Structures are given as structure tokens and as C-alpha cells.
Amino acid sequence: METTKVVLGNVRGEVQLFSDDKKIGKMDISVIGNKLTVYHTEVDDEYAGNGFAKLLLNQLVSYARENNLKIVPLCPYVHAQFKRNPEEYNDVWLKED
């Protein structure tokens, strides 16, 4: 069974994805003030193509909503998802010019 959790240190942290207690993916993030920046998403090769990056994204967005944060999508995957589905993410997407 897959589970996700947000692990934040001082400012930097990860959204982690586990399958049967084995870490199989992560998003590198930082939180400063009300800005949550996501830098990178990765899922182990053997689990790629099964929607696990989307599970990570869902956890990231839920965390941002629960904590009144705006997401800066520097990660190409997250940015692409935000651009493809703006209506789903407009409330948490911090569009910087």
C-alpha cells in the first residue's frame, strides 16, 4: 500500500512516497514564509508510469492548502501539471513574473 508524508526540516524538506514501507519517490521542497517551492520530483524507475508522481503532487497541494501556502513550481513536472490543469491548482499556484 502506498503512503505519502511531508517531512520538513528547518526550511528544506521532502514530500515522501512509500510503498510497503520502502521509500520509492520524493519531491524536494522548501518553505519560507507562505511560499512552498518545489524543486524536483522523482519516482524510482521500477515504479515509473503508475501515477505515483501524481500522488506526490496531491500530497503537496493538500499540504499547501492546509497550511495556507502558495506553491512556486520550479519542478518541470509540477509546472507542467499546473499549466495543464490551472482550474485545479489556481488557489495554490503562485505565479511569479
Beta strands, then each sheet from edge to edge (+ up, - down):
strand 1: 2-8
strand 2: 12-19
strand 3: 22-32
strand 4: 35-43
strand 5: 70-73
sheet 1: 1+ 2- 3+ 4- 5-
end
